[in-house]
Amino acid sequence: MMRNLSILAAVVAVIVLFSTVGMVYAQEEVVDRSALAWGLFYKMMTAAFIVGAIVQGTLVYIIFKFKEKKVKERAEISR
């Protein structure tokens, strides 16, 4: 049990060391956060319009499928 924990600790230490070295020696790249934000906004708006269209179409379908038929005849019968 103790041997397994020491092996696990060694593996975690190596992973942390490699990731730290990788971050230190990584090349700096310029990230335009505004462009990323607008790109994400357009993707989310596209998804929102698609979902909205599907919901709207489903509502229209359900309303027309299950609407009451012969409402005038029903009104005359109830008098």
N, C-alpha and C positions, 0 to 999 in steps of 0.2 A: 504494500500500500504506500509506504513512504517512498519507495523507489519510483513508483508511478507519479507521485506528486513532484518529485525532483526532476523527472524527465519532462513533465508538463511545464514546470517552471522554467526549465532551460529552453524549451521550444518557444514559450511566450517571450522570454528575454531576447532570443534570436530574432523573432518576428518584430518586436519593438525596435531592436537595434537596426534592422534592415529598413524599416519604414522611416526611422529618424534619419538615417544616412541618405535615403532616397529623397527626403524632403530637403535636406541641406544642400545636396548637389543637383537638385532639379533645376532645370532652366526656368527662368521667370518668363511667363507669358502674360501679355496684357489682356485682361478680361474686361470687355465693355458690358458692365452690368445693366446699363440702360437697354442695350440691344437684346440682352438675354431676357430682361423683364418684359419688353414689348413682344418678343417672340412667344414667350409663355402666355402672355395675355391673349394674343391672337389664336393660339392653339386652344386655350380654354374657352374663348368666345365661340370658336367653331364648334367645339363639343357642346357648348350650351345651346347654340342654335339648333343643332341636330337633335339633341334630347328634347328641346322645346317643341320642335316640329313633330316629333314622334308622339309626344304626349297630346299635343293639340289634335293631331290626326286621329288618335285613339279616342279622344273625347267626342269628336265630331261623329265618328263611326258609331260609338255606343249611343249617342243621343238620337241619331237617325234610325238606328236599328230598333231601339226599344221605345220609340215615341208612340203615344196613343193613337190608335187609328179610329176613324169614325167618331170624332169628338162631338159633332153636331147631333148625331143620332143618340148618343148617350145623354146629351143635355135634354133632348126632347122626351126621352123615356123617364127621366128623373122628375119631370114636372108633374 
